[in-house]
Every structure is written in C-alpha cells, then in structure tokens.
Amino acid sequence: MKIRTQATTGRYVLAVISYFVITMAIAYPWHMIWFHDEYVQMKAFTRAEPIIPLGMLAILIQGVVMAYFYPLFYRGGRPLIQGIKFGLLIGLMVYSVMGFATAAKMDINPIPTFLAYHTVFQALQFIATGAAIGIIFGDLGREPEEIVEAIAT
C-alpha cells in the first residue's frame, strides 16, 4: 500500500488548533488549579505569576511540529491507534526536556514526586492530542473511494 504524505491545509490547521485546545484544556487546570500548590511546594514554579503567553507559544509550536510530522510518521493502520503511538513518541521527546532536564536544572524537591506528576500529565496530554491528530488526518494510506468501499463492506 502506497502511503500518501500529502494532507490538506485544512487538516494541518485543524490538527494545530486541536493540539492547542486539548493541551490548554489539560495543562491550565493541571498546573494552575488542581496541582498548583504542589508544584509551588516542590519549587517547580519559581515565578509569582507565570508568563502564560510564553507557555501558549510553546504549545502552538509543539502543535505545528506534531501536525507537520504526523503524515510523515504514518505508515498505515488505524488512525486513532497510530495517532496515540505518534503522540507518545513525541511526548517522550518533550518529556525528556520538561521532566528530566527541568528537574536537573532547577532545585525541585522531591524529584520523584515531580516526575510522577509530570509523567501522568504528559501521558494524558500526548495520548489525547495524538488521538485527535490521528483522527483528523485519518487513513493517509488509502484514497477516499477505498475508505468508503472498506466501510461499506
């Protein structure tokens, strides 16, 4: 099966928007409401007021990167499952910076607690965003007529 790597601009834009919205929907309450006090106690937050626009820019850049690379990653299979696999792969890369490198550079204590919180957060984030991106791009390995025919049988 020949895998198409071209996707419409609309799918790219929708993938970026979905990544941004899903990530904000998880990240803001996680860091600013549900576990804010724990992060402050661990010294993971060192600013009295975070610079939210910088965080939003980081999320937007991550969304652009994920939307760009997903069609190149996709090799066939169920889009939902492939999206989750892709999300977890990219999430592992981001986690290495956001988890381990952050703990290495900042006086965060206890580190195991920080890493536990961060592991759960980023797993949720990248499973949800990967699933959304997989669904948005769909089956890139078949022409639309083949997809309709497969569903009909």
C-alpha positions in Angstrom: 0.0 0.0 0.0 1.4 3.4 -1.0 1.3 5.9 1.9 0.3 9.4 0.9 2.2 12.1 2.8 0.2 15.0 1.5 -2.6 16.2 3.5 -4.8 19.2 3.1 -4.0 22.6 4.6 -7.3 22.4 6.5 -6.2 19.2 8.2 -2.9 20.8 9.3 -4.7 23.8 10.7 -7.3 21.7 12.4 -4.6 19.5 13.9 -2.7 22.5 15.3 -5.8 24.0 16.7 -6.9 20.7 18.3 -3.4 20.2 19.8 -3.6 23.8 21.3 -7.1 23.5 22.6 -6.7 20.0 24.1 -3.3 20.9 25.7 -4.7 24.1 27.2 -7.7 22.2 28.5 -5.4 19.8 30.3 -2.4 22.0 31.2 -4.1 25.0 32.6 -6.3 23.3 35.3 -3.5 20.7 36.0 -0.8 23.3 36.7 -2.8 26.4 37.8 -5.7 24.8 39.7 -5.5 21.1 40.6 -1.8 20.8 41.5 -0.6 24.4 41.7 0.2 24.3 45.4 2.1 21.0 45.0 4.2 22.5 42.2 4.9 25.6 44.3 5.9 23.4 47.3 8.3 21.4 45.0 9.8 24.7 43.7 8.8 23.7 40.2 7.2 27.2 39.9 9.7 30.0 40.7 7.7 32.9 39.3 4.9 34.5 41.4 2.9 34.9 38.1 3.7 32.7 35.2 4.1 34.2 31.7 1.1 32.5 30.2 1.7 33.8 26.6 5.1 32.1 26.5 3.5 28.9 27.5 0.9 29.3 24.9 3.6 30.0 22.3 5.4 26.8 23.3 2.1 24.8 22.9 1.5 26.4 19.5 5.0 25.5 18.3 4.5 21.9 19.5 1.2 21.7 17.7 2.8 22.9 14.4 5.6 20.3 14.8 3.2 17.5 15.5 0.9 18.4 12.6 3.8 18.6 10.3 5.4 15.3 11.3 2.4 13.1 11.7 1.8 12.5 8.0 5.5 11.6 7.6 5.2 9.1 10.6 2.0 7.4 9.5 2.7 4.0 7.8 -0.8 2.6 7.7 -3.1 1.2 10.3 -5.9 2.5 12.4 -5.6 6.3 12.6 -6.6 6.5 16.3 -4.0 3.9 17.3 -1.3 5.4 15.1 -2.1 8.9 16.4 -1.7 7.7 20.0 1.6 5.9 19.2 2.8 9.1 17.5 1.7 11.3 20.4 3.5 9.1 22.9 6.7 9.1 20.8 6.7 12.9 20.5 5.6 13.1 24.2 8.7 11.1 25.2 10.9 13.7 23.5 9.1 16.6 25.1 9.1 14.8 28.5 12.8 14.4 28.4 13.1 18.2 28.4 10.1 19.1 30.5 10.7 16.3 33.1 14.2 15.2 33.5 16.0 18.3 32.2 13.8 20.7 34.2 14.5 18.6 37.4 18.2 18.6 36.6 18.3 22.4 36.2 16.0 23.6 38.9 16.0 23.0 42.7 12.9 20.8 42.5 12.3 18.6 45.5 11.3 15.8 45.8 12.3 15.0 42.3 10.4 11.6 42.2 7.1 13.4 43.1 7.7 16.0 40.4 8.4 13.3 37.8 5.4 11.3 38.8 3.1 14.3 38.4 4.7 15.3 35.2 4.6 11.7 33.8 0.9 11.5 34.3 0.3 15.0 32.9 2.3 14.4 29.8 0.9 10.9 29.2 -2.6 12.4 29.3 -1.6 15.3 27.1 0.1 13.3 24.4 -2.4 10.4 24.3 -5.3 12.9 23.9 -3.5 15.1 21.4 -2.1 12.2 19.4 -5.5 10.5 19.2 -7.0 13.8 17.9 -4.3 14.3 15.3 -4.7 10.7 14.1 -8.4 11.1 13.7 -8.0 14.4 12.0 -5.6 13.1 9.4 -7.4 9.8 9.1 -6.2 7.0 6.9 -3.5 8.5 4.8 -2.8 5.3 3.1 -6.0 5.0 1.1 -7.8 7.1 -1.4 -11.2 8.3 -0.2 -13.0 5.9 -2.5 -11.2 3.0 -0.9 -12.1 4.1 2.5 -15.8 4.4 1.6 -15.6 0.9 0.0 -14.0 -0.6 3.1 -16.6 0.9 5.4 -19.4 -0.4 3.1 -18.2 -4.0 3.2 
